[in-house]
Amino acid sequence: MHIELVPGTECPEEIRSLFTEYTRMLVSECPGFTRYLEMQNFDSELLNLDKKYSPPDGRLYAAFVDGVAAGCGGNSGDTVSAG
């Protein structure tokens, strides 16, 4: 098994896919979570990951296992997000 951490700027589509998978799971368990996503402008965040998660305050990484995106984690400077 080969595990690799990659900066999110190098794999934005994989990051978007992981974020989307995670939020779909949350919404399926709690439909009211959709309102929270709308309030935080989640769609815009997905399209502009670099604005929220870029240095110097933010970071975003994807974990790949055997070349397949398996998870991600980030910090926007004031919060921590994981998917």
N, C-alpha and C positions, 0 to 999 in steps of 0.2 A: 504494500500500500504506500502510495506517494502522496504526501500532503504538502500543499504550497499556499502561502498567503500572498495575495497580489493586491497592490493598491487599486482602489475602486476606479481611479481615473483610467486604468488600463483595461477595464472590463465593465463599462457602464451598462451594457445590455444584460449581462449576467446579474449585476446588482439589481437592476430594475425587475428582472424576472424573480429574483429571490424576495425582494420587497413585496411584489405583487402576490406571490404565493403565500407569504406570511399574512398579509392583510386579508386575503380571501379567506384564510382559515379563521382569523379573528372574527370577520363578519359572519361567517357561517355559524359560529358558536354564539355570537351576540350581534344580531342585525342592527341594533342601535349604534354599534361602533362606526357605521357608515357616516353618521352625523359628525362624529369626532374627526374622521378623515377629511370631511368637507371643510370643517372649521380650520384645520391646520393646512389646508390647500395641498393635500397629498398629491394630487395629479400634477400640480406645478412642481412640487418637490421632486417627483420622479423624473421630470423632464430637465430639471436643473440641479442635479445632485452636487455638482461642483460648487454651487453657490452656498450650500449649507454645510458641506462636508470637506471643504478645501482648507489646507493649512493657511494661516498659522493656527487658527482656533479649532478647525475640524480635521477629522481623519475618517477614512472609509476603506475597509479591506474586504476582500472576498477570500473564502477558503475553498480551495479546489482539492478534491480527493480523486486521484488517478485521472486528472484532467477534466473532471466534471465539477461544476460549481455546487458546493454543498452547504454553504452558509455565508453569512456576512456579519460584520459588526462595524459600528461607527460611532463617532462622537462629534457633535456639531458645536462643541465649545461649552454648551450649557446643559446638554442632555446626552444620554447614551441610548443608542438604538441597536437592535440586533435582529437578525432574520435567519 
